[in-house]
Amino acid sequence: MRLKKVSTTTAACALALLVSAQPALAAPVEPAMTVTERVAGALAGADAEAETGGPTVTTDGDIAVSSEEPSVSLTDSDNWARVSLIAAPAEAVAAEGEARVFPDVAKDADSVIRPVEGGAQLLYVMHSAAAPRTQRYRVDLAAGTTVEATGDGGFLLVDRAGEAEGVIEAPWARDASGRELPTRYHWADGVLIQETDTAGAVFPVVADPKITFGVGVYLNMFGSEARTYGMGIVAMGGAAAAVGCATLDKVPHAVKILARIACGAGVVSLPKVFAAVKSIAQDKSLDDRACYQVKIIPFKGGKKKVAAKNCK
């Protein structure tokens, strides 16, 4: 799960988790290195570190991952959110940077929580068919914040002014062969529930809720990417002004990646995003190697050059 909309762009198999001190427990526990190895292997098999490519989305906000329980807090100047896996008591035993690994949160299951650009990713690793296929995440929000479903299976976090302050991206789940598994969310009384169908799966299976959070969501792309997408949008003709996130099957392949990223970020008006990208692409001063940014939640239009790292 991730509290924000951003494309995950971490290198495959890059989770070389470092061992931290073992928590003091009365009963013998599995060595930390064994935990990190089994989790890293599961993430690699499910391609959880794969680079998606294309434009990315970032948001403002601060992220803090707990070391005492599988939870993460996200804050900006006015709003906040806290997401916690409802699970057996567990303390982090390993970490790389701010990432945390929580072993045995359920039978044959581990949890990994790590910050991503503008948000947090909560990975749930099922090591066998005995692991629960349903995970529950308690979501605490600032007063006045509401949760609204998006067309792709995710949710928007909307503040009392009616503006989107965060995004819970549509869920995914993959088995050890990299096969996508059917998975979906439910929302019930402040609890986000993810259910995954593991029938025929090759274990371990990784399920990923991801949340992004902040005072704004931004679409970032290199000039060359904007040019390519712009040509695809022009080719759509009048359809570019009528398509929505619920009708992505009508979006041509050349533009579909852009559309999926924008819709996953919780964009309300896809035609506005298309118009902004088209405008960038038609700018005669466009630099193919420069990174451009457009604020899409709340939508402001226009563009500005930003550091190249925002587009990587």
N, C-alpha and C positions, 0 to 999 in steps of 0.2 A: 504494500500500500504506500502511497506517497502523497504527502500533503502539499501538493503543488503540481503544476504542469510543466514538466521539463522533459526533454528527451534524455534518456539515460545514455551517457557516452563514456562509460568506463571500459578499460581494456579487458578483453576476455581473459579469464583465469587470473586476474590480477589480485585476487583476494589472498594476499600472503599475511594472514592474521598473526599478530604478535601475541605471545603468551603473557598474561598478567598473573598476579599472585592468586593462588587458589583460595577461595573463601573457606573459612573455618567451618567444617561440618562434622557432626558426630559420626556419621557413617562414611565408609570409603567412597570416594567419588572418582569418576573417570578422569584420567590425566587430561589437562587442558589441551595439550598438543593433539591428542586423539580427537577431541571435540572440534578443534579448528580444522584438522585434516578432513574429517567427515563432512563438515559444513562446506569447506572450500570445494571438495569433490562434488558435492551435490549442486552447488551453484554453477560449477563449470559444466556439469552434465546437462543442466537445464538451460545453459547459455544465458544465465542471469546477468553476466557481465558484458554481453554482446553490445557492440556499438551500433546504434540504429542509423546514424548518418542523417543528413538533411538539416533543416533549420531546427533550432532548439527554442525552448521557452524558459524564461527565468522569472523569478519574483523577488520582491524585497522581503526581509524578515530574518529573525535569528532563530537558530535551531539548537536544542540541547537534548542529547540522548542520555537517559538515566543509566547509571551503572548498577543500580540496586534492583530494578525491575524492568521488564520489557516495555518501555514507554518512551515517548518523545514529546517535547514541548516546543511549540512554534509561536513566536511573538513578533509583533511590529509595534509601532508607536501607539496604536489605538486598540488593537485587537490581539487575541491570543487563542490558542487551541492546544489541547493535550490529548494524545492518543495512546491508549494502553491496551496491550494484549491481555485479555482475561484468561489467565493460565495458572498453572501451579507455581508456587513461589520459586524464583530463580534469580541468581545474581550473575552478572557478566563475568565470564572467566577468560575472555580473550578479546583483543581489540586491535585494530589498525587505525591509527589516528583517532577519530571520534566515533568510529564504528564499534558496535558492541554485539557479542555473541552470547545468547542465553540458552544453555543446554537444558534438555529434559523439561520443557515447558508443558509437555503432555507426553503420553506414551509414544515412544519412538519419534519424537518431534523436537526440533530446536527452532530458535528464533534468532534472526539477525536484524538489527536496526542500524541504519547508517544515514548520515546527512547526505543530501544531494543538492545540486545548485538550487537554492530557493525553497528547499523542502526536505522531506525525509522519506526513506524507503524502508518498509517493514516486510522482511522476507520470512516466510514460514516454511520450514523444511520438514517434509514427511518422509521418514526413512523406510517405512514399510506400510502394508495395508492395515496394520493395527493402529496407525496414527489416526487421530480424529480428522475427518474430512471437512469439518466445519470449524472456523475460527471466529471468535467474537472480540471486537475491539471497542472498548469504552471510549467515547469521544466527548470530551468536555470542551465547551465553547464559551466565549464571552457572552454576557447578557445581551439579548436582542439578536443574536446570530441564528439564522435558520439554515436548514439543509434542503436543497432542491435537487431533484434528479436531473441528469443530463441525458441526452439521447443515446449515448454510447454505453450506458451502464455505470457511469460514475456519478459523482455528486458535486454540486457547488456549495460553498460556504458563503452565505450572503449576509452582510451586516444590516443593521437597522435602517440604513439609508438606501438599501436596495442594491448595493454594489457588491460584486463578488470579491471576497477577500482571500479565498483559497479554493483549492480544487482537490477532490479525491478522485484520482484517475480511475478509469475503467480497469477492472482486475484482469490479471492473466495468471495462468498456471501451466507449467511444463514438466514433463517427466524426464528421466535420465537420458532418453534418446533424443530430447529436444522437441518432442511432440507437444503441440498445444492441447490442453485439456479443457473441457467445458467448465466454466466457473462463473459465478455471479455474486452480486451483493444484495443484501436486504438491509433496510434501516428500521430499527425498532427502538423507540424510547431512548435515544442517545447511544445506541449500540450499533456499530457497523458489523454485519455478519457476512462472512465470505464462505460460500459453499463450493466445493470442487468435486467433480465426478472423476474418480480415479479408476474406474473400470477399465481393465486392460492396460493400466499404466505400468511402465518400467520404473521401479523405485530406485533412488529417492525422487520425490516430487517437490517442486518449489512453487509456492503461491506468493504473489506479490501485490499487496496493497501499497499504494504510493500517494502521498499527500504533498501538495505545495501550498504555500501560504505567504501572504504579504499584502502590501497596499496596492500592488499592481501586478499584472501578468504581462510579460513582454515577449514578443516574437523576435527572434534574432536570426539573421541569415546573411551569408556572404552575398556580395553583389552578383556573383555568377549564379548563385542559387535563385536569387530574386529574378534574374533575367530569364532563367529556364522556366520557373513557375509562371512568370508573367506571360510568356509565349503560350503556355498551356491554358491560362485563363482567357487570353484573347481568343484562342481557338474555340472556347466554350460559347462564345457569343452571348446572347441574352440569357442563357442558362446559368451563367455565373451570378446573375442578380436574383435568381430564384431558388438556388439549391440551399439545402439546410443540412444540419448534422444528422437528421433522421433519414436523409436520402443520399447518403454517400455512394450508394451503388450507381448513381447517375453521374458521379464525378469521374472524368477521364483519368487514366492511370498516371499521366504526367503531372497531375495536380493532387492526386489522392493522398500522398504522404503529407503534404502541407495541410490538407483538409483534416486528416486524422489528428495531426498534432494540435491544430487549432481547436477542434471539437473536444479533444481530450483535455484541453486546458479549460474547458467550460465556456468557450466563446458562444455568445448568444446569437450574433449575426455573422454567419460565414460570408455572405456577400460583402460586408464591410471589410473583412480581412482580405478578401480577393481584390477589392478595389484598391486597398492600400498597397498590396504587393504589386499590383499592376502599375500603380503610380510610380513606385520605386523603380520597377523594371524599365519604365519609359523615360526616366530621368537621364538626360544626356550626359550628366556629370557622374553617372554611376561608375564606381570603381569595383571591378570584379573581385578584387582581393580584399576589399574593405568589409567590415562587419557592420550591418545596419540593424537598427532596433525600432520596433513599433509597439506602442502600448495597446494591448488588445482587451484587457480587463482592468478598469473600465475602458472602453474603446476611446482613443483620442485621435487616431490617425497620424499623419505626418511620419517623419523618420528622423533618426539621428545616428551619426557614426559613433560606435562604441569600440572598446578594446576587442581585439580578435578572439580573446579567450572566451567571450560570450557566445561565439559561434562554433566553438569546438566541443 
